[in-house]
């Protein structure tokens, strides 16, 4: 039986703006209905050089929770 491999996924988040589109005159069409929500917290991790960024560490220590709405 094949061993399970660790799974990593990235998430890209966009903010809706009440403006026109960049390359056409189409309306952007804001959506108000919230389909779901999720939360995240910052976690400290070392960068490519193995060092922890001091600003990122201080932000993570604040313990904030960010709430995102899916529209």
PDB file of N, H, CA, C and O in Angstrom:
ATOM      1  N   UNK A   1       0.841  -1.175   0.000  1.00  0.00           N
ATOM      2  CA  UNK A   1       0.000   0.000   0.000  1.00  0.00           C
ATOM      3  C   UNK A   1       0.892   1.246   0.000  1.00  0.00           C
ATOM      4  O   UNK A   1       1.883   1.308   0.727  1.00  0.00           O
ATOM      5  N   UNK A   2       0.536   2.216  -0.805  1.00  0.00           N
ATOM      6  H   UNK A   2      -0.269   2.165  -1.395  1.00  0.00           H
ATOM      7  CA  UNK A   2       1.321   3.449  -0.910  1.00  0.00           C
ATOM      8  C   UNK A   2       1.094   4.345   0.310  1.00  0.00           C
ATOM      9  O   UNK A   2      -0.032   4.488   0.785  1.00  0.00           O
ATOM     10  N   UNK A   3       2.169   4.942   0.807  1.00  0.00           N
ATOM     11  H   UNK A   3       3.084   4.826   0.422  1.00  0.00           H
ATOM     12  CA  UNK A   3       2.076   5.830   1.979  1.00  0.00           C
ATOM     13  C   UNK A   3       1.369   7.131   1.604  1.00  0.00           C
ATOM     14  O   UNK A   3       1.471   7.609   0.474  1.00  0.00           O
ATOM     15  N   UNK A   4       0.661   7.683   2.563  1.00  0.00           N
ATOM     16  H   UNK A   4       0.577   7.295   3.480  1.00  0.00           H
ATOM     17  CA  UNK A   4      -0.021   8.965   2.351  1.00  0.00           C
ATOM     18  C   UNK A   4       1.017  10.080   2.245  1.00  0.00           C
ATOM     19  O   UNK A   4       1.974  10.113   3.019  1.00  0.00           O
ATOM     20  N   UNK A   5       0.836  10.972   1.312  1.00  0.00           N
ATOM     21  H   UNK A   5       0.059  10.946   0.683  1.00  0.00           H
ATOM     22  CA  UNK A   5       1.728  12.116   1.166  1.00  0.00           C
ATOM     23  C   UNK A   5       1.101  13.329   1.834  1.00  0.00           C
ATOM     24  O   UNK A   5      -0.121  13.476   1.827  1.00  0.00           O
ATOM     25  N   UNK A   6       1.929  14.208   2.418  1.00  0.00           N
ATOM     26  H   UNK A   6       2.922  14.088   2.425  1.00  0.00           H
ATOM     27  CA  UNK A   6       1.369  15.424   3.028  1.00  0.00           C
ATOM     28  C   UNK A   6       0.698  16.284   1.959  1.00  0.00           C
ATOM     29  O   UNK A   6       1.169  16.369   0.825  1.00  0.00           O
ATOM     30  N   UNK A   7      -0.384  16.905   2.332  1.00  0.00           N
ATOM     31  H   UNK A   7      -0.767  16.836   3.253  1.00  0.00           H
ATOM     32  CA  UNK A   7      -1.139  17.743   1.399  1.00  0.00           C
ATOM     33  C   UNK A   7      -0.965  19.207   1.764  1.00  0.00           C
ATOM     34  O   UNK A   7      -1.129  19.589   2.923  1.00  0.00           O
ATOM     35  N   UNK A   8      -0.633  20.022   0.778  1.00  0.00           N
ATOM     36  H   UNK A   8      -0.500  19.712  -0.164  1.00  0.00           H
ATOM     37  CA  UNK A   8      -0.544  21.468   0.965  1.00  0.00           C
ATOM     38  C   UNK A   8      -1.355  22.132  -0.126  1.00  0.00           C
ATOM     39  O   UNK A   8      -1.335  21.711  -1.282  1.00  0.00           O
ATOM     40  N   UNK A   9      -2.065  23.171   0.257  1.00  0.00           N
ATOM     41  H   UNK A   9      -2.081  23.513   1.197  1.00  0.00           H
ATOM     42  CA  UNK A   9      -2.861  23.903  -0.728  1.00  0.00           C
ATOM     43  C   UNK A   9      -2.687  25.391  -0.499  1.00  0.00           C
ATOM     44  O   UNK A   9      -2.472  25.831   0.630  1.00  0.00           O
ATOM     45  N   UNK A  10      -2.779  26.155  -1.555  1.00  0.00           N
ATOM     46  H   UNK A  10      -2.953  25.798  -2.472  1.00  0.00           H
ATOM     47  CA  UNK A  10      -2.715  27.608  -1.460  1.00  0.00           C
ATOM     48  C   UNK A  10      -4.100  28.188  -1.631  1.00  0.00           C
ATOM     49  O   UNK A  10      -4.987  27.553  -2.203  1.00  0.00           O
ATOM     50  N   UNK A  11      -4.279  29.386  -1.137  1.00  0.00           N
ATOM     51  H   UNK A  11      -3.559  29.901  -0.673  1.00  0.00           H
ATOM     52  CA  UNK A  11      -5.566  30.061  -1.220  1.00  0.00           C
ATOM     53  C   UNK A  11      -5.330  31.477  -1.711  1.00  0.00           C
ATOM     54  O   UNK A  11      -4.497  32.203  -1.167  1.00  0.00           O
ATOM     55  N   UNK A  12      -6.058  31.863  -2.732  1.00  0.00           N
ATOM     56  H   UNK A  12      -6.735  31.274  -3.174  1.00  0.00           H
ATOM     57  CA  UNK A  12      -5.942  33.214  -3.266  1.00  0.00           C
ATOM     58  C   UNK A  12      -7.241  33.945  -2.968  1.00  0.00           C
ATOM     59  O   UNK A  12      -8.323  33.457  -3.295  1.00  0.00           O
ATOM     60  N   UNK A  13      -7.137  35.112  -2.348  1.00  0.00           N
ATOM     61  H   UNK A  13      -6.258  35.509  -2.083  1.00  0.00           H
ATOM     62  CA  UNK A  13      -8.312  35.859  -1.915  1.00  0.00           C
ATOM     63  C   UNK A  13      -8.371  37.180  -2.670  1.00  0.00           C
ATOM     64  O   UNK A  13      -7.369  37.883  -2.797  1.00  0.00           O
ATOM     65  N   UNK A  14      -9.558  37.504  -3.168  1.00  0.00           N
ATOM     66  H   UNK A  14     -10.372  36.933  -3.065  1.00  0.00           H
ATOM     67  CA  UNK A  14      -9.765  38.756  -3.884  1.00  0.00           C
ATOM     68  C   UNK A  14     -10.833  39.574  -3.180  1.00  0.00           C
ATOM     69  O   UNK A  14     -11.772  39.027  -2.603  1.00  0.00           O
ATOM     70  N   UNK A  15     -10.683  40.867  -3.232  1.00  0.00           N
ATOM     71  H   UNK A  15      -9.920  41.312  -3.701  1.00  0.00           H
ATOM     72  CA  UNK A  15     -11.674  41.774  -2.658  1.00  0.00           C
ATOM     73  C   UNK A  15     -12.539  42.312  -3.791  1.00  0.00           C
ATOM     74  O   UNK A  15     -12.027  42.679  -4.848  1.00  0.00           O
ATOM     75  N   UNK A  16     -13.853  42.358  -3.570  1.00  0.00           N
ATOM     76  H   UNK A  16     -14.269  42.060  -2.711  1.00  0.00           H
ATOM     77  CA  UNK A  16     -14.754  42.904  -4.578  1.00  0.00           C
ATOM     78  C   UNK A  16     -14.730  44.424  -4.509  1.00  0.00           C
ATOM     79  O   UNK A  16     -14.837  45.007  -3.430  1.00  0.00           O
ATOM     80  N   UNK A  17     -14.590  45.060  -5.663  1.00  0.00           N
ATOM     81  H   UNK A  17     -14.503  44.587  -6.540  1.00  0.00           H
ATOM     82  CA  UNK A  17     -14.594  46.516  -5.745  1.00  0.00           C
ATOM     83  C   UNK A  17     -15.764  46.961  -6.605  1.00  0.00           C
ATOM     84  O   UNK A  17     -16.097  46.309  -7.595  1.00  0.00           O
ATOM     85  N   UNK A  18     -16.375  48.052  -6.238  1.00  0.00           N
ATOM     86  H   UNK A  18     -16.105  48.582  -5.434  1.00  0.00           H
ATOM     87  CA  UNK A  18     -17.514  48.586  -6.987  1.00  0.00           C
ATOM     88  C   UNK A  18     -17.000  49.512  -8.087  1.00  0.00           C
ATOM     89  O   UNK A  18     -17.221  50.723  -8.050  1.00  0.00           O
ATOM     90  N   UNK A  19     -16.309  48.924  -9.066  1.00  0.00           N
ATOM     91  H   UNK A  19     -16.130  47.941  -9.095  1.00  0.00           H
ATOM     92  CA  UNK A  19     -15.744  49.680 -10.182  1.00  0.00           C
ATOM     93  C   UNK A  19     -16.005  48.909 -11.463  1.00  0.00           C
ATOM     94  O   UNK A  19     -16.690  47.886 -11.445  1.00  0.00           O
ATOM     95  N   UNK A  20     -15.469  49.386 -12.566  1.00  0.00           N
ATOM     96  H   UNK A  20     -14.912  50.217 -12.580  1.00  0.00           H
ATOM     97  CA  UNK A  20     -15.572  48.665 -13.823  1.00  0.00           C
ATOM     98  C   UNK A  20     -14.423  47.681 -13.968  1.00  0.00           C
ATOM     99  O   UNK A  20     -13.483  47.690 -13.174  1.00  0.00           O
ATOM    100  N   UNK A  21     -14.503  46.837 -14.983  1.00  0.00           N
ATOM    101  H   UNK A  21     -15.267  46.829 -15.628  1.00  0.00           H
ATOM    102  CA  UNK A  21     -13.431  45.877 -15.232  1.00  0.00           C
ATOM    103  C   UNK A  21     -12.268  46.579 -15.931  1.00  0.00           C
ATOM    104  O   UNK A  21     -12.442  47.648 -16.517  1.00  0.00           O
ATOM    105  N   UNK A  22     -11.104  45.985 -15.867  1.00  0.00           N
ATOM    106  H   UNK A  22     -10.962  45.117 -15.391  1.00  0.00           H
ATOM    107  CA  UNK A  22      -9.892  46.629 -16.348  1.00  0.00           C
ATOM    108  C   UNK A  22      -9.845  46.770 -17.869  1.00  0.00           C
ATOM    109  O   UNK A  22      -9.483  47.835 -18.369  1.00  0.00           O
ATOM    110  N   UNK A  23     -10.202  45.723 -18.615  1.00  0.00           N
ATOM    111  H   UNK A  23     -10.496  44.858 -18.208  1.00  0.00           H
ATOM    112  CA  UNK A  23     -10.020  45.747 -20.057  1.00  0.00           C
ATOM    113  C   UNK A  23     -11.321  45.809 -20.860  1.00  0.00           C
ATOM    114  O   UNK A  23     -11.299  45.612 -22.075  1.00  0.00           O
ATOM    115  N   UNK A  24     -12.434  46.075 -20.212  1.00  0.00           N
ATOM    116  H   UNK A  24     -12.452  46.235 -19.225  1.00  0.00           H
ATOM    117  CA  UNK A  24     -13.690  46.270 -20.939  1.00  0.00           C
ATOM    118  C   UNK A  24     -14.575  47.219 -20.136  1.00  0.00           C
ATOM    119  O   UNK A  24     -14.249  47.569 -19.002  1.00  0.00           O
ATOM    120  N   UNK A  25     -15.664  47.622 -20.712  1.00  0.00           N
ATOM    121  H   UNK A  25     -15.929  47.338 -21.634  1.00  0.00           H
ATOM    122  CA  UNK A  25     -16.569  48.541 -20.009  1.00  0.00           C
ATOM    123  C   UNK A  25     -17.693  47.798 -19.298  1.00  0.00           C
ATOM    124  O   UNK A  25     -18.736  48.384 -19.009  1.00  0.00           O
ATOM    125  N   UNK A  26     -17.493  46.537 -19.017  1.00  0.00           N
ATOM    126  H   UNK A  26     -16.646  46.061 -19.251  1.00  0.00           H
ATOM    127  CA  UNK A  26     -18.489  45.719 -18.329  1.00  0.00           C
ATOM    128  C   UNK A  26     -18.568  46.124 -16.856  1.00  0.00           C
ATOM    129  O   UNK A  26     -17.552  46.488 -16.265  1.00  0.00           O
ATOM    130  N   UNK A  27     -19.751  46.067 -16.260  1.00  0.00           N
ATOM    131  H   UNK A  27     -20.577  45.772 -16.740  1.00  0.00           H
ATOM    132  CA  UNK A  27     -19.844  46.332 -14.818  1.00  0.00           C
ATOM    133  C   UNK A  27     -19.213  45.177 -14.036  1.00  0.00           C
ATOM    134  O   UNK A  27     -19.167  44.043 -14.512  1.00  0.00           O
ATOM    135  N   UNK A  28     -18.737  45.480 -12.850  1.00  0.00           N
ATOM    136  H   UNK A  28     -18.774  46.401 -12.463  1.00  0.00           H
ATOM    137  CA  UNK A  28     -18.088  44.432 -12.056  1.00  0.00           C
ATOM    138  C   UNK A  28     -19.093  43.523 -11.355  1.00  0.00           C
ATOM    139  O   UNK A  28     -18.759  42.378 -11.047  1.00  0.00           O
ATOM    140  N   UNK A  29     -20.299  43.988 -11.095  1.00  0.00           N
ATOM    141  H   UNK A  29     -20.570  44.917 -11.345  1.00  0.00           H
ATOM    142  CA  UNK A  29     -21.352  43.144 -10.525  1.00  0.00           C
ATOM    143  C   UNK A  29     -21.070  42.646  -9.122  1.00  0.00           C
ATOM    144  O   UNK A  29     -20.771  41.467  -8.934  1.00  0.00           O
ATOM    145  N   UNK A  30     -21.160  43.514  -8.146  1.00  0.00           N
ATOM    146  H   UNK A  30     -21.403  44.472  -8.299  1.00  0.00           H
ATOM    147  CA  UNK A  30     -20.972  43.101  -6.756  1.00  0.00           C
ATOM    148  C   UNK A  30     -22.059  42.124  -6.339  1.00  0.00           C
ATOM    149  O   UNK A  30     -23.210  42.243  -6.757  1.00  0.00           O
ATOM    150  N   UNK A  31     -21.682  41.155  -5.511  1.00  0.00           N
ATOM    151  H   UNK A  31     -20.746  41.058  -5.171  1.00  0.00           H
ATOM    152  CA  UNK A  31     -22.649  40.197  -4.991  1.00  0.00           C
ATOM    153  C   UNK A  31     -22.792  40.410  -3.494  1.00  0.00           C
ATOM    154  O   UNK A  31     -21.795  40.556  -2.787  1.00  0.00           O
ATOM    155  N   UNK A  32     -24.021  40.428  -3.008  1.00  0.00           N
ATOM    156  H   UNK A  32     -24.831  40.309  -3.582  1.00  0.00           H
ATOM    157  CA  UNK A  32     -24.288  40.669  -1.587  1.00  0.00           C
ATOM    158  C   UNK A  32     -24.564  39.386  -0.806  1.00  0.00           C
ATOM    159  O   UNK A  32     -24.314  39.330   0.398  1.00  0.00           O
ATOM    160  N   UNK A  33     -25.076  38.359  -1.478  1.00  0.00           N
ATOM    161  H   UNK A  33     -25.279  38.405  -2.456  1.00  0.00           H
ATOM    162  CA  UNK A  33     -25.447  37.128  -0.783  1.00  0.00           C
ATOM    163  C   UNK A  33     -24.192  36.401  -0.293  1.00  0.00           C
ATOM    164  O   UNK A  33     -23.289  36.111  -1.079  1.00  0.00           O
ATOM    165  N   UNK A  34     -24.143  36.116   0.986  1.00  0.00           N
ATOM    166  H   UNK A  34     -24.876  36.351   1.624  1.00  0.00           H
ATOM    167  CA  UNK A  34     -23.007  35.405   1.573  1.00  0.00           C
ATOM    168  C   UNK A  34     -23.288  33.905   1.508  1.00  0.00           C
ATOM    169  O   UNK A  34     -24.253  33.419   2.097  1.00  0.00           O
ATOM    170  N   UNK A  35     -22.437  33.182   0.790  1.00  0.00           N
ATOM    171  H   UNK A  35     -21.652  33.577   0.312  1.00  0.00           H
ATOM    172  CA  UNK A  35     -22.613  31.740   0.616  1.00  0.00           C
ATOM    173  C   UNK A  35     -21.934  30.942   1.723  1.00  0.00           C
ATOM    174  O   UNK A  35     -22.287  29.789   1.969  1.00  0.00           O
ATOM    175  N   UNK A  36     -20.977  31.547   2.380  1.00  0.00           N
ATOM    176  H   UNK A  36     -20.690  32.484   2.180  1.00  0.00           H
ATOM    177  CA  UNK A  36     -20.268  30.858   3.455  1.00  0.00           C
ATOM    178  C   UNK A  36     -19.231  31.770   4.083  1.00  0.00           C
ATOM    179  O   UNK A  36     -18.967  32.863   3.583  1.00  0.00           O
ATOM    180  N   UNK A  37     -18.651  31.320   5.172  1.00  0.00           N
ATOM    181  H   UNK A  37     -18.866  30.432   5.578  1.00  0.00           H
ATOM    182  CA  UNK A  37     -17.615  32.078   5.875  1.00  0.00           C
ATOM    183  C   UNK A  37     -16.524  31.114   6.318  1.00  0.00           C
ATOM    184  O   UNK A  37     -16.781  29.933   6.553  1.00  0.00           O
ATOM    185  N   UNK A  38     -15.300  31.630   6.428  1.00  0.00           N
ATOM    186  H   UNK A  38     -15.092  32.590   6.237  1.00  0.00           H
ATOM    187  CA  UNK A  38     -14.237  30.854   7.059  1.00  0.00           C
ATOM    188  C   UNK A  38     -13.310  31.797   7.802  1.00  0.00           C
ATOM    189  O   UNK A  38     -13.269  32.997   7.528  1.00  0.00           O
ATOM    190  N   UNK A  39     -12.577  31.245   8.734  1.00  0.00           N
ATOM    191  H   UNK A  39     -12.611  30.270   8.956  1.00  0.00           H
ATOM    192  CA  UNK A  39     -11.685  32.027   9.585  1.00  0.00           C
ATOM    193  C   UNK A  39     -10.260  31.519   9.430  1.00  0.00           C
ATOM    194  O   UNK A  39     -10.030  30.355   9.102  1.00  0.00           O
ATOM    195  N   UNK A  40      -9.314  32.411   9.670  1.00  0.00           N
ATOM    196  H   UNK A  40      -9.501  33.357   9.936  1.00  0.00           H
ATOM    197  CA  UNK A  40      -7.913  32.000   9.694  1.00  0.00           C
ATOM    198  C   UNK A  40      -7.157  32.834  10.711  1.00  0.00           C
ATOM    199  O   UNK A  40      -7.559  33.948  11.046  1.00  0.00           O
ATOM    200  N   UNK A  41      -6.069  32.287  11.191  1.00  0.00           N
ATOM    201  H   UNK A  41      -5.742  31.382  10.919  1.00  0.00           H
ATOM    202  CA  UNK A  41      -5.165  32.991  12.096  1.00  0.00           C
ATOM    203  C   UNK A  41      -3.765  32.926  11.503  1.00  0.00           C
ATOM    204  O   UNK A  41      -3.420  31.963  10.819  1.00  0.00           O
ATOM    205  N   UNK A  42      -2.963  33.947  11.763  1.00  0.00           N
ATOM    206  H   UNK A  42      -3.243  34.730  12.318  1.00  0.00           H
ATOM    207  CA  UNK A  42      -1.583  33.925  11.302  1.00  0.00           C
ATOM    208  C   UNK A  42      -0.788  32.927  12.129  1.00  0.00           C
ATOM    209  O   UNK A  42      -0.955  32.837  13.346  1.00  0.00           O
ATOM    210  N   UNK A  43       0.072  32.186  11.458  1.00  0.00           N
ATOM    211  H   UNK A  43       0.207  32.260  10.470  1.00  0.00           H
ATOM    212  CA  UNK A  43       0.949  31.245  12.142  1.00  0.00           C
ATOM    213  C   UNK A  43       2.390  31.594  11.781  1.00  0.00           C
ATOM    214  O   UNK A  43       2.687  31.941  10.638  1.00  0.00           O
ATOM    215  N   UNK A  44       3.259  31.502  12.746  1.00  0.00           N
ATOM    216  H   UNK A  44       3.017  31.220  13.675  1.00  0.00           H
ATOM    217  CA  UNK A  44       4.659  31.835  12.525  1.00  0.00           C
ATOM    218  C   UNK A  44       5.332  30.683  11.783  1.00  0.00           C
ATOM    219  O   UNK A  44       5.176  29.520  12.152  1.00  0.00           O
ATOM    220  N   UNK A  45       6.078  31.017  10.738  1.00  0.00           N
ATOM    221  H   UNK A  45       6.204  31.963  10.437  1.00  0.00           H
ATOM    222  CA  UNK A  45       6.860  30.005  10.035  1.00  0.00           C
ATOM    223  C   UNK A  45       8.129  30.662   9.501  1.00  0.00           C
ATOM    224  O   UNK A  45       8.153  31.858   9.212  1.00  0.00           O
ATOM    225  N   UNK A  46       9.159  29.876   9.378  1.00  0.00           N
ATOM    226  H   UNK A  46       9.140  28.904   9.612  1.00  0.00           H
ATOM    227  CA  UNK A  46      10.431  30.382   8.873  1.00  0.00           C
ATOM    228  C   UNK A  46      10.359  30.560   7.364  1.00  0.00           C
ATOM    229  O   UNK A  46       9.654  29.825   6.672  1.00  0.00           O
ATOM    230  N   UNK A  47      11.092  31.537   6.867  1.00  0.00           N
ATOM    231  H   UNK A  47      11.664  32.134   7.429  1.00  0.00           H
ATOM    232  CA  UNK A  47      11.156  31.788   5.436  1.00  0.00           C
ATOM    233  C   UNK A  47      12.165  30.869   4.756  1.00  0.00           C
ATOM    234  O   UNK A  47      12.622  29.891   5.347  1.00  0.00           O
ATOM    235  N   UNK A  48      12.507  31.188   3.513  1.00  0.00           N
ATOM    236  H   UNK A  48      12.136  31.983   3.033  1.00  0.00           H
ATOM    237  CA  UNK A  48      13.414  30.359   2.726  1.00  0.00           C
ATOM    238  C   UNK A  48      14.799  30.238   3.355  1.00  0.00           C
ATOM    239  O   UNK A  48      15.473  29.222   3.186  1.00  0.00           O
ATOM    240  N   UNK A  49      15.223  31.269   4.076  1.00  0.00           N
ATOM    241  H   UNK A  49      14.676  32.095   4.212  1.00  0.00           H
ATOM    242  CA  UNK A  49      16.543  31.246   4.702  1.00  0.00           C
ATOM    243  C   UNK A  49      16.517  30.637   6.099  1.00  0.00           C
ATOM    244  O   UNK A  49      17.541  30.597   6.782  1.00  0.00           O
ATOM    245  N   UNK A  50      15.344  30.162   6.525  1.00  0.00           N
ATOM    246  H   UNK A  50      14.513  30.195   5.970  1.00  0.00           H
ATOM    247  CA  UNK A  50      15.222  29.538   7.830  1.00  0.00           C
ATOM    248  C   UNK A  50      15.025  30.514   8.974  1.00  0.00           C
ATOM    249  O   UNK A  50      15.050  30.121  10.141  1.00  0.00           O
ATOM    250  N   UNK A  51      14.828  31.792   8.648  1.00  0.00           N
ATOM    251  H   UNK A  51      14.808  32.112   7.701  1.00  0.00           H
ATOM    252  CA  UNK A  51      14.656  32.816   9.677  1.00  0.00           C
ATOM    253  C   UNK A  51      13.192  33.224   9.793  1.00  0.00           C
ATOM    254  O   UNK A  51      12.442  33.180   8.818  1.00  0.00           O
ATOM    255  N   UNK A  52      12.804  33.616  10.982  1.00  0.00           N
ATOM    256  H   UNK A  52      13.413  33.652  11.775  1.00  0.00           H
ATOM    257  CA  UNK A  52      11.444  34.105  11.217  1.00  0.00           C
ATOM    258  C   UNK A  52      11.465  35.626  11.158  1.00  0.00           C
ATOM    259  O   UNK A  52      12.255  36.268  11.850  1.00  0.00           O
ATOM    260  N   UNK A  53      10.599  36.200  10.334  1.00  0.00           N
ATOM    261  H   UNK A  53       9.957  35.678   9.772  1.00  0.00           H
ATOM    262  CA  UNK A  53      10.493  37.645  10.201  1.00  0.00           C
ATOM    263  C   UNK A  53       9.913  38.224  11.491  1.00  0.00           C
ATOM    264  O   UNK A  53       8.877  37.764  11.972  1.00  0.00           O
ATOM    265  N   UNK A  54      10.579  39.228  12.045  1.00  0.00           N
ATOM    266  H   UNK A  54      11.420  39.601  11.654  1.00  0.00           H
ATOM    267  CA  UNK A  54      10.166  39.795  13.327  1.00  0.00           C
ATOM    268  C   UNK A  54       8.777  40.430  13.250  1.00  0.00           C
ATOM    269  O   UNK A  54       7.983  40.283  14.179  1.00  0.00           O
ATOM    270  N   UNK A  55       8.471  41.132  12.160  1.00  0.00           N
ATOM    271  H   UNK A  55       9.116  41.252  11.405  1.00  0.00           H
ATOM    272  CA  UNK A  55       7.151  41.760  12.016  1.00  0.00           C
ATOM    273  C   UNK A  55       6.052  40.697  11.951  1.00  0.00           C
ATOM    274  O   UNK A  55       4.993  40.863  12.556  1.00  0.00           O
ATOM    275  N   UNK A  56       6.297  39.613  11.223  1.00  0.00           N
ATOM    276  H   UNK A  56       7.157  39.478  10.732  1.00  0.00           H
ATOM    277  CA  UNK A  56       5.314  38.527  11.133  1.00  0.00           C
ATOM    278  C   UNK A  56       5.119  37.868  12.494  1.00  0.00           C
ATOM    279  O   UNK A  56       3.997  37.513  12.857  1.00  0.00           O
ATOM    280  N   UNK A  57       6.204  37.702  13.248  1.00  0.00           N
ATOM    281  H   UNK A  57       7.115  37.990  12.954  1.00  0.00           H
ATOM    282  CA  UNK A  57       6.111  37.101  14.579  1.00  0.00           C
ATOM    283  C   UNK A  57       5.258  37.957  15.498  1.00  0.00           C
ATOM    284  O   UNK A  57       4.408  37.438  16.222  1.00  0.00           O
ATOM    285  N   UNK A  58       5.481  39.279  15.473  1.00  0.00           N
ATOM    286  H   UNK A  58       6.171  39.700  14.885  1.00  0.00           H
ATOM    287  CA  UNK A  58       4.711  40.178  16.334  1.00  0.00           C
ATOM    288  C   UNK A  58       3.227  40.185  15.958  1.00  0.00           C
ATOM    289  O   UNK A  58       2.365  40.223  16.836  1.00  0.00           O
ATOM    290  N   UNK A  59       2.928  40.149  14.665  1.00  0.00           N
ATOM    291  H   UNK A  59       3.627  40.119  13.952  1.00  0.00           H
ATOM    292  CA  UNK A  59       1.527  40.107  14.224  1.00  0.00           C
ATOM    293  C   UNK A  59       0.860  38.809  14.668  1.00  0.00           C
ATOM    294  O   UNK A  59      -0.287  38.829  15.116  1.00  0.00           O
ATOM    295  N   UNK A  60       1.554  37.692  14.551  1.00  0.00           N
ATOM    296  H   UNK A  60       2.485  37.676  14.186  1.00  0.00           H
ATOM    297  CA  UNK A  60       0.986  36.404  14.950  1.00  0.00           C
ATOM    298  C   UNK A  60       0.725  36.366  16.454  1.00  0.00           C
ATOM    299  O   UNK A  60      -0.248  35.756  16.899  1.00  0.00           O
ATOM    300  N   UNK A  61       1.577  37.008  17.230  1.00  0.00           N
ATOM    301  H   UNK A  61       2.367  37.503  16.868  1.00  0.00           H
ATOM    302  CA  UNK A  61       1.405  37.013  18.685  1.00  0.00           C
ATOM    303  C   UNK A  61       0.170  37.797  19.131  1.00  0.00           C
ATOM    304  O   UNK A  61      -0.293  37.628  20.259  1.00  0.00           O
ATOM    305  N   UNK A  62      -0.366  38.651  18.259  1.00  0.00           N
ATOM    306  H   UNK A  62       0.010  38.788  17.343  1.00  0.00           H
ATOM    307  CA  UNK A  62      -1.582  39.405  18.595  1.00  0.00           C
ATOM    308  C   UNK A  62      -2.796  38.486  18.691  1.00  0.00           C
ATOM    309  O   UNK A  62      -3.793  38.844  19.319  1.00  0.00           O
ATOM    310  N   UNK A  63      -2.722  37.310  18.077  1.00  0.00           N
ATOM    311  H   UNK A  63      -1.912  37.019  17.567  1.00  0.00           H
ATOM    312  CA  UNK A  63      -3.799  36.329  18.189  1.00  0.00           C
ATOM    313  C   UNK A  63      -5.086  36.705  17.479  1.00  0.00           C
ATOM    314  O   UNK A  63      -6.155  36.222  17.852  1.00  0.00           O
ATOM    315  N   UNK A  64      -5.011  37.540  16.483  1.00  0.00           N
ATOM    316  H   UNK A  64      -4.143  37.933  16.180  1.00  0.00           H
ATOM    317  CA  UNK A  64      -6.218  37.955  15.754  1.00  0.00           C
ATOM    318  C   UNK A  64      -6.766  36.816  14.900  1.00  0.00           C
ATOM    319  O   UNK A  64      -6.026  35.958  14.419  1.00  0.00           O
ATOM    320  N   UNK A  65      -8.075  36.837  14.729  1.00  0.00           N
ATOM    321  H   UNK A  65      -8.677  37.534  15.120  1.00  0.00           H
ATOM    322  CA  UNK A  65      -8.745  35.909  13.824  1.00  0.00           C
ATOM    323  C   UNK A  65      -9.349  36.734  12.696  1.00  0.00           C
ATOM    324  O   UNK A  65     -10.061  37.707  12.944  1.00  0.00           O
ATOM    325  N   UNK A  66      -9.064  36.343  11.458  1.00  0.00           N
ATOM    326  H   UNK A  66      -8.486  35.552  11.257  1.00  0.00           H
ATOM    327  CA  UNK A  66      -9.591  37.032  10.281  1.00  0.00           C
ATOM    328  C   UNK A  66     -10.769  36.231   9.741  1.00  0.00           C
ATOM    329  O   UNK A  66     -10.672  35.017   9.561  1.00  0.00           O
ATOM    330  N   UNK A  67     -11.879  36.912   9.484  1.00  0.00           N
ATOM    331  H   UNK A  67     -11.958  37.898   9.630  1.00  0.00           H
ATOM    332  CA  UNK A  67     -13.088  36.260   8.988  1.00  0.00           C
ATOM    333  C   UNK A  67     -13.292  36.678   7.534  1.00  0.00           C
ATOM    334  O   UNK A  67     -13.309  37.869   7.222  1.00  0.00           O
ATOM    335  N   UNK A  68     -13.445  35.704   6.654  1.00  0.00           N
ATOM    336  H   UNK A  68     -13.431  34.737   6.907  1.00  0.00           H
ATOM    337  CA  UNK A  68     -13.670  35.944   5.234  1.00  0.00           C
ATOM    338  C   UNK A  68     -15.065  35.457   4.867  1.00  0.00           C
ATOM    339  O   UNK A  68     -15.521  34.422   5.351  1.00  0.00           O
ATOM    340  N   UNK A  69     -15.738  36.218   4.003  1.00  0.00           N
ATOM    341  H   UNK A  69     -15.367  37.059   3.610  1.00  0.00           H
ATOM    342  CA  UNK A  69     -17.066  35.832   3.515  1.00  0.00           C
ATOM    343  C   UNK A  69     -16.961  35.407   2.060  1.00  0.00           C
ATOM    344  O   UNK A  69     -16.287  36.057   1.261  1.00  0.00           O
ATOM    345  N   UNK A  70     -17.624  34.328   1.727  1.00  0.00           N
ATOM    346  H   UNK A  70     -18.171  33.800   2.377  1.00  0.00           H
ATOM    347  CA  UNK A  70     -17.661  33.824   0.358  1.00  0.00           C
ATOM    348  C   UNK A  70     -18.935  34.346  -0.283  1.00  0.00           C
ATOM    349  O   UNK A  70     -20.038  34.075   0.192  1.00  0.00           O
ATOM    350  N   UNK A  71     -18.774  35.100  -1.369  1.00  0.00           N
ATOM    351  H   UNK A  71     -17.878  35.320  -1.755  1.00  0.00           H
ATOM    352  CA  UNK A  71     -19.946  35.656  -2.063  1.00  0.00           C
ATOM    353  C   UNK A  71     -20.008  35.154  -3.486  1.00  0.00           C
ATOM    354  O   UNK A  71     -20.923  35.512  -4.227  1.00  0.00           O
TER     355      UNK A  71
END
